[in-house]
């Protein structure tokens, strides 16, 4: 089952007349989507709202975000920098929740 199929099933479950079945399907779909989001995704799908995420290229990985003013991916570390055009990030994934943080419901 791919992401689009899971999202479609989730939306259909909201209108399910069997409330118990619908809520269980929604819960399963939520868990499945979290699993898909925890995988490496193409950088073209990364958020450009300034939020941080894990990014990688062929030879590195680090936490970064989209820098709107520079229109480029930027690192978040002590050596803050923009990525060189010869090795920009190719993939990304969301950061896990902080240890002890409550999961959104």
C-alpha positions as CSV (number, residue, x, y, z in Angstrom):
1,X,0.0,0.0,0.0
2,X,1.5,3.4,-1.0
3,X,1.1,6.8,0.7
4,X,-1.8,7.9,-1.6
5,X,-3.8,4.7,-0.9
6,X,-3.3,5.1,2.8
7,X,-4.4,8.7,2.8
8,X,-7.4,7.8,0.7
9,X,-8.4,5.0,3.1
10,X,-7.9,7.5,6.0
11,X,-10.2,10.0,4.4
12,X,-12.8,7.4,3.6
13,X,-12.7,6.1,7.2
14,X,-13.9,9.5,8.4
15,X,-17.3,8.8,6.8
16,X,-17.6,5.2,7.8
17,X,-20.9,4.4,9.4
18,X,-19.3,1.8,11.7
19,X,-17.7,4.2,14.2
20,X,-15.5,1.5,15.8
21,X,-14.2,0.2,12.5
22,X,-13.7,3.8,11.2
23,X,-11.7,4.9,14.2
24,X,-9.6,1.7,14.1
25,X,-8.8,2.3,10.4
26,X,-7.9,5.9,11.1
27,X,-5.5,4.8,13.9
28,X,-3.9,2.2,11.6
29,X,-3.6,4.7,8.8
30,X,-2.0,7.3,11.1
31,X,0.6,4.7,12.2
32,X,1.3,3.6,8.6
33,X,1.8,7.3,7.5
34,X,4.2,7.9,10.4
35,X,6.2,4.8,9.2
36,X,6.3,6.2,5.6
37,X,7.4,9.6,6.8
38,X,10.2,8.1,8.7
39,X,11.9,7.0,5.5
40,X,14.2,9.0,3.3
41,X,12.2,11.1,0.8
42,X,13.3,13.2,-2.2
43,X,14.5,16.6,-1.2
44,X,11.9,18.2,-3.5
45,X,9.3,17.1,-1.0
46,X,11.0,18.7,2.0
47,X,9.3,21.5,3.9
48,X,10.3,25.0,3.0
49,X,8.7,26.7,6.0
50,X,11.9,26.9,8.1
51,X,11.3,23.8,10.1
52,X,14.3,21.5,10.7
53,X,14.8,18.0,9.3
54,X,17.5,15.5,8.7
55,X,19.0,15.8,5.2
56,X,21.6,13.9,3.3
57,X,23.6,13.7,0.1
58,X,26.0,11.0,-1.1
59,X,28.8,11.9,1.4
60,X,27.1,13.6,4.4
61,X,24.0,13.9,6.5
62,X,23.0,16.7,9.0
63,X,20.1,18.7,10.3
64,X,19.1,21.5,8.0
65,X,16.2,23.8,7.0
66,X,15.2,26.0,4.0
67,X,16.8,29.5,4.2
68,X,14.2,31.7,2.5
69,X,16.4,34.8,2.1
70,X,19.2,32.8,0.4
71,X,16.7,30.4,-1.3
72,X,18.9,27.5,-0.3
73,X,19.2,24.6,2.2
74,X,21.2,25.6,5.3
75,X,22.8,23.7,8.1
76,X,21.8,24.2,11.7
77,X,25.1,23.3,13.4
78,X,27.8,25.5,14.9
79,X,29.3,26.0,11.5
80,X,26.1,27.5,10.0
81,X,26.4,27.5,6.2
82,X,24.6,27.2,3.0
83,X,25.1,24.0,1.0
84,X,27.4,24.3,-2.0
85,X,25.7,23.9,-5.4
86,X,28.0,21.0,-6.3
87,X,26.6,18.8,-3.4
88,X,23.2,19.9,-2.3
89,X,21.0,17.6,-0.2
90,X,19.2,14.9,-2.2
91,X,17.0,13.4,0.5
92,X,15.3,14.3,3.8
93,X,13.3,12.8,6.6
94,X,11.5,14.3,9.6
95,X,13.3,14.5,12.9
96,X,12.0,12.2,15.6
97,X,10.2,13.8,18.5
98,X,12.4,14.9,21.4
99,X,12.9,12.3,24.1
100,X,10.0,12.4,26.4
101,X,7.9,14.6,24.2
102,X,4.2,13.8,23.9
103,X,3.0,12.6,20.5
104,X,0.3,14.8,18.9
105,X,-3.1,13.2,19.0
